[in-house]
Amino acid sequence: MPGRIEICAGQTAGARARTLLAAFAMAVITGTTASPAAADPHQFTFSWQFGPDDSMRPRGGTTKGAPITLAKEPGAAWRALQEPGLTKFERDRRAILAMAGGYRTSFDFLETVGFKPGFTPSRPYQSWSTEYIYVVEDSGRFIRLQHLMVLFVTDAAGKLQGPFVQKHWRQDWRYEDKDLHVFVGRDRWERQKRSSHDVRGRWSQAVFQVDDSPRYEAIGEWQHEGSYSAWTSEHTWRPLPRREASGRSDYQVLEGINRHTITPTGWVQEEENLKLVLDANGKPDAAAPYLARELGVARYEHIVDFDFSAGDVYWQRSGDFWRDVRAAWDRVYADRDSFQYLEIVDGQEMFVPLFEYADKLDDGQAYDPATAAAVINRTFAAHLR
């Protein structure tokens, strides 16, 4: 069937990771709510009504996942967020912690405005996942959340395969953070110092890719009004996302604002992005800096009675290794005011050797700090400048 993703047990860690990320970029998911007949998603969206033929059909495929059951009632985290008498700081914390748990996730991105003559919008992007978000650390003014995808997919014969575990993105939240590392274009990150006045009462959110490399970091503020709790970021620069990086060369930076809103049964991330064109010197193009505006919506809906146990096992067995990877990145941030991160060197993505070692741990190999350090050091040496 066109667009179907096949995952084989014998694939290497790198090949399986690429396949899972491709599945994440191409798939649709089945689902059950009150009615088991609601089996397939309905991909209606506002779009470009007068485009030729079906040129604006959303990018996607035919891969399907396991049936799921959505939570119907608010959970304990939502109820805790609504308690009266909380300080602003404590309500902020509870909003961040409310993002943990098991979810069906769906992702929609659509270019809405073009800024160049003859602009033709790219096809909308839609994808799905089932993932669990773990609270890895909570020390009061710092909260670390790790996303793990746990996927079941149907094969060509309609048989359910899985579970397949994929370490996904990470988000770190820090209160009144004055030391940020921000993306400045051309694969480079630079330290940005903020004043106490700038960050008073506000939280930074730092987002990291599957190999714990940086993606973006921004300061923002939580707003709470009755049952409404949302964090809105400042403008921030980001590298091209995976959904675009392999097929786009007409812009170099995604410049955007994020909003995270907590709902009774999950949360929603909304993005408003500008696709920024840089000149040969890495500066915004003077004549036509922006290619397009894009809107994005990522919905995290709590699910119940879903088997995330393979993710629990993976994280228990590989957690020490990923802790050491994070520590290696922390040393980079501490030692360098500027660095260049190259995702692909000599045809190999940075995540591949890290995933391969983590998969050995998931298969039962004992964790050896010296071996892990050698893998980490060798990988960092190849991909950091």
N, C-alpha and C positions, 0 to 999 in steps of 0.2 A: 504494500500500500504506500502511496507517495507520502513522504514526510515521516514515516514510522521510524522510531529510534530503536535499534536492537542493542541490548547490553548483554555481553557474554561473560560468563564466570571466569574464563581464562584470560581476559584482557589484563594488561599491565595497569598499574595504578594510574599512570599518566593517561593511557588510552581510555580507561574507564571514566576518569575525571572529565576528559574532553567530551566523551559521549554523554555523560550526565549533564554537563553544562549545555551541550547541544539540545538535549531533551528538555532542559529547563527553558531554553530559548524557543522551542518549537511546539510545545505540547499543549493539549487540552486535558481537562480532568473531569471525570465523572463525579457526581455528587448526589447525596440524598439529604433532603431536609424533611419536611412533614410528609412529602409525597415521594415514594421511591421512583415514580415515573419521571421526576425531574432529573434525567440522567445526563444530559449534555448541556454545556454552557450555551447561552444565547449571545452571540458576539455582535450586538447592536451598539453603535457608537456614533456620536456626531462626527462628521467627516467632511469630505469635499464632494458635495452632492452632484456636481456636474462633471466629475472626472470621467475620462473615457472608459467604457467597458467596466471591468471589475479591477482596475488598476490600483484601487485603494482597499482591496481586500486585505484584512489584517494578516501580517506574517504569522505563520503558525503551521502546525502539522496535525496528524491524526492520532498521535500517541495518547493513550488514556491511562489513568491511574486507578487505584483502588477506590471503591465506594467510600464515602465519608459521611459523617453525621455532624451537622453544625450544632454548637451549643445554643440553647434557646434562652437560658437565664444568665444574668450577670454572675460572674465568679467572685471569689473572695477578694481578689485584688481590686476590682471595681468598687466593691462595697467599702473596702478600706479607704479608697481614694475619696469617697463621698462623706466620710465621717466629719461631723462638725468640730470646730475648735482647733483644727490643725494649723500650725504655722505655715507660712508660704513655702519655706524650705522643705518641710516634711511633706507637704502636698506635692511639691515638685518631685521629690524622691519616689513617692508612691506612684506617681504617674509613670515614671521611668520603669519602675519595677513591674508595673502592670503590663508591660510589653512582653514579659516572659511567658512561656507556655507553649502548647502545641497548636499549630495553625494550618489551615488551608490558605495559601497565599495566591493572589492573582495580581498581574502586572499589566498595565495598559499605558502606552506612550503614543502620542499623536502630535505631529507637527501641525501647528495651527496657523502660523503666519510666515510668509517668506519675504525677505528683504532685498532680493536681487531680481533684476529683470529676467523674465523667462523662468522663474523659480518653479520647480516641480517638486511637490512634497514626496517624501519617502513613504512607503507603506506603513501603516500603523503597526505597532509591535504589541503582541499579547502573549503572555506565558503564565505558567502556574508552577506551584510546588506544594509539597507538604513538608513542614519543617518545625523543629522544636528550638526554642530560644532559651538558653541556659543562663542563669545568673552565675557567672564565674567568680565575680568578686563584688562585694558591697562593703565598703569601709566608711560609709556615711557620706562623705563629700565626693566619693568616686564610686561609680557603678560600671561594671563590665558585663556586656551581654554577648553571648556567642550563638550564632545561628548555625544549625545543622540540618541539612535536607535529609529526610528519610523517605525514599521513593519506592513505590510499587508500580510497575508498568506492565501493560499487556504485550505479549509477543504477537507475531504474525498469525498464530493459531488462536489468539484470543485468551491464552493462558496467562495468569498473573505471575510476573517475575518479581523477585525482590525478597527482602528489602535491600536497597542500594543506599549507602550512606555517603554523603558528600559534605565535607566541611564547607560552610558558606561564609557570608560576611560577618563582620564583628562590629559592634558599636560600643565605644567608651564614652561615658558621661562624667564630666569633671566640673565641680562647682567653683565658680570664680577663678577660672583657669587663665593665667597670664602668659603662658608659654605654649604657643601653637606652632605646628609645622603645616604650612599651606602650600598648595600646588601653584606654581608660577608659570607652567607651560614647558614644553620641550623636555618632558620626563624629569623635571627638576622640582624639588621641594625646598623651601627656605623657612628658617625660624622667623616667627613673628611675635614680638613682645607686645603685650597689651597692658594698659595702666589699670590700677586698682579701680579707678572710677569707671572705666569702660566696662568692666566685667562684674561690677557689684550686683549681686542678686541674680546673676545669669549663669547658665551652664554652657560648656562647650560640648559638642558632639563630634567625636572623631570616628570616621568610618574606615574600615580596613578590608582588603580583598581576601580571597580564600587562602592566600599564603601569608597573611598578616602584614603584607605590604600596605602602605598608606594609600587611601583614595581621596579623602577630603576631610577637613576639619573646620568647624565654624562655631561662632558664639551665637547664642540665641536666648530667648526668655520664655518661660512657661507662663501661660495665662489661664486662670481658673475663674470661671463664672458659673456658679451652680453646677450643673452636670457637665459643663463644657471644660475640658482641659486640653490645651494644645501648646506645643513649642514651635516657634517660628525662628528660622535661622536668618542671619545676615546673608548677603550675596557671597558666594564662594565659587572658586574655580575648581574644576575637576578634570581628570583625564577622560578621554572617551570611554564610555562604558563598554563592557564586553559585547553587548547586543549591537554595537556600532563599530567597534575598533577594527574588526576584521574586514569590514566592507566599505568603510568611509575614509576618504582622504581630503574631503572638501572643507573640513573644519578641524580645529586642533584642540579646542577647549570647550567644555560644557560649563557655562556660568549660570548658577541658579540659586533658588531659594527653596528650602525644605520646610514642610510643616508636618509635625507628628501630632495626630489627634487621637485621644483615647476614647473608645466606644464601650458600651456596656458588655459587649462580647468580642472585643478585640481592639484593633487600632488601624489607623490609615495613615500612610505617608503620601503627601501630595508634593509634587515638584513643579516649579515653573522655571524652565531652562531656556537660555539663549545659546545658540551654537555659534561660537566665536572663532573667527578666522585670524590667524597670526601671520605676520610677514616673515621674511627670512631672518630677521633679527629677534624673533620671538615676541614682537609687540603687536597689539591689535592693528589690523589692516586699516590704514588711515582713510581710505576711500570707502570701503565697505566692510566694516568690522564684523557684522553679524549676518549669518546665512539664514537662520530661521529661529522661530520660537517654538518650543515644545512643551506640552503639558503631560504630566505623568501622575498616575494614581496606582499605589500599591496597597491592596487591602489584605489585612491579616485577620482572618476569621477563626475564632476558637473552634476546634473540633473535639469530639469526645469519642471514647472507645476506639481510638486509633493506636496501632502498635508501633510506638516509638522506641521500643526496647533496644533495637539494634543501634540506635543513636546513643543511648545510654552506655552500652558496652563500648562502642567506639571511643566515646569521650573518656570513659574510665581508663581505658588502656592507652590512649594516645595523649591524654591531657598533660602529662609531665613533659612530653616532647614539645607540644605546642606552647607550654609555659616557657620553655627554654628558647623557642623561636621568638616569642614576644620579648623576652629579656634581651635577645640579640638586637632586635629593633630598638628597644629602649636605649641600648648603648649607642646605637647610631644617632638617635635623637639627642642624647646627652653630649656626644662628642662633636657633632657637626652642625654648623649653622646652615649649611646648604649641602645637598647631595642629589645625585642623579640616580634614578632607579630605572633599569632597563628590564622590561617584563620578559622579553625574548632575546636570548643570546645564542648564536650558532644554532638557531632553529629550535631551541628548547625553552619552554616557559619556566619561570622560576618555581612555580608550584610543583613541578613534576618530581624532582628528587625529594622534596619534603613530603609529598603525598605518598611516595613509594615507601619511605621509611615509616610513616604513620600507619600505612596499610600492613606492614609487617608486624607492628605492635598489635593492631586489631586482630591479626591472625594468631596471636598468642605469643609472639617473640618477647622475651623479657627486655625491659628498657635498660639500655646501657648509656649512661651520660656521656662517656667518652666517644662512642660511636655517633651519638646524636650531635655532639659538638662538632665532630669532623664533617658530618653532612651539612650542618648549618653554616659552618665557616667556609666550606668550599662553595656552597651555593651563594652565599652573600658576596664572596670575593668575585664571583663571575658576573653578578647582576647589579652591583652597586659601584658608583664612580664618585 
